[in-house]
Amino acid sequence: MKLILVFVSFISINTYSQGAGGYFDDRGFLYTYMNGRISQQEIIKIDSFRAGYNYVTYIDQNGNFKFIHNHKKYTIFSAPPSQLQTSNYLFAYMLGSQLGVFNGRQSKRIESFTNGSFKLGDSILGYIDNMDRLKVYSYDTVVELMNFANHNAYTVGDNIVAFRTLDDRLQAYYRGEIYTVDPYIVGDFQIARDMMAFHDYLTNFKVFDHGKVEVLESYRVDYKLTNNILTYTSNVGEFIAYSDGEKKILLSTKPRQVWQKRNILAYSDNAGNFFVYYRGKVIQLENYTPDRVEVWDDLLVYQDLYGSLYGLFYGEKVKVSDAIAREWWLQNRCVIYYDLVPGNKAVWNNGKIHRYSANDDIK
């Protein structure tokens, strides 16, 4: 079966205008939110869907592989993919040994013969072809990185592919260039947008930050890396964040709880105060620790003591729900919730609340 190319008009990714999501009503029918409007998509139940910044993709009950972009529905091919992965800006899929991608402009085949696996980031895709060559797809270009590769030899972050050479050097493909991150065997590393963190063979703790390697500590630490935020505990127990080339001590002791995902770090101290570290600034949101906290890129959402939803959106505290939220979900920059009536779901996006109207479906 051949992949069917599906062409759609290009939509640029604007920081404040994008956000797509989906939900099932109380009958199990699929609705999608895009560009300030909610639309009903299927009147026959489907099992699941996946949402990115400007698309929703799913398999319908007849096995058709579909995606929705700007409220228009497209069929990529009339059979379920053997593999499907989604990220904010891309989704990639396989049918047999063929590898295809939707890149914001079109759905297209990028490799006819692979070894059957791939790894996906926000703007980059790594895979191995049937000749065991490691390749990377980024911005509509395919680059070969190394020969005789296997699935365990590489890791994909949002915009970096890290891989070990045959002599165990750690290298990275980043912004069109190949960097040698460390010339010796590295025991562990983590990868995220624009950064890698690792211990070298002497246990020095280092970071590959926007193409440059820096030594942060001369001893082994427990650490976590997400987009441009690296956190770890020092040898005297300090909770430290590294971002934009600077180290900052957030607490003198280990935090009680930590939520670290994408572009946001949230944490509570031993007194239960709730903080967010965002773009180098510490913001105290509450003097208590919420029971549930969710993060997606530059949006953090939590439920207060009275059941209402609040959030931090690009560094500003916002009220998300206009009533007590009985249940809620965070997708991309969208918060989907309902109050007393499960079928009457609302979508918060970019500071506005949207609800479904049948009149919108005929626009």
HELIX and SHEET records of a PDB file:
HELIX    1   1 HIS A  151  ALA A  153  5                                   3    
HELIX    2   2 ALA A  358  ILE A  362  5                                   5    
SHEET    1   A 5 VAL A   6  PHE A   7  0                                        
SHEET    2   A 5 GLN A 106  GLU A 111 -1                                        
SHEET    3   A 5 GLN A  98  PHE A 102 -1                                        
SHEET    4   A 5 PHE A  91  LEU A  95 -1                                        
SHEET    5   A 5 GLN A  83  THR A  86 -1                                        
SHEET    1   B 3 ALA A  20  PHE A  24  0                                        
SHEET    2   B 3 LEU A  30  MET A  34 -1                                        
SHEET    3   B 3 ARG A  37  GLN A  40 -1                                        
SHEET    1   C 4 PHE A  49  ALA A  51  0                                        
SHEET    2   C 4 VAL A  56  ILE A  59 -1                                        
SHEET    3   C 4 PHE A  65  HIS A  69 -1                                        
SHEET    4   C 4 LYS A  72  PHE A  77 -1                                        
SHEET    1   D 4 THR A 114  LEU A 120  0                                        
SHEET    2   D 4 LEU A 125  ASP A 129 -1                                        
SHEET    3   D 4 LEU A 134  SER A 138 -1                                        
SHEET    4   D 4 THR A 141  MET A 146 -1                                        
SHEET    1   E 4 TYR A 154  VAL A 156  0                                        
SHEET    2   E 4 ILE A 160  ARG A 164 -1                                        
SHEET    3   E 4 LEU A 170  TYR A 174 -1                                        
SHEET    4   E 4 GLU A 177  ASP A 182 -1                                        
SHEET    1   F 4 ASP A 188  ALA A 192  0                                        
SHEET    2   F 4 MET A 195  HIS A 199 -1                                        
SHEET    3   F 4 PHE A 205  ASP A 209 -1                                        
SHEET    4   F 4 LYS A 212  GLU A 217 -1                                        
SHEET    1   G 4 TYR A 223  THR A 226  0                                        
SHEET    2   G 4 ILE A 229  THR A 233 -1                                        
SHEET    3   G 4 PHE A 239  SER A 243 -1                                        
SHEET    4   G 4 GLU A 246  LEU A 251 -1                                        
SHEET    1   H 4 GLN A 257  LYS A 261  0                                        
SHEET    2   H 4 ILE A 264  SER A 268 -1                                        
SHEET    3   H 4 PHE A 274  TYR A 278 -1                                        
SHEET    4   H 4 LYS A 281  GLU A 286 -1                                        
SHEET    1   I 4 VAL A 293  TRP A 296  0                                        
SHEET    2   I 4 LEU A 299  GLN A 303 -1                                        
SHEET    3   I 4 LEU A 309  PHE A 313 -1                                        
SHEET    4   I 4 GLU A 316  LYS A 319 -1                                        
SHEET    1   J 4 GLU A 327  GLN A 331  0                                        
SHEET    2   J 4 CYS A 334  TYR A 338 -1                                        
SHEET    3   J 4 ALA A 346  ASN A 349 -1                                        
SHEET    4   J 4 LYS A 352  ARG A 355 -1                                        
END                                                                             
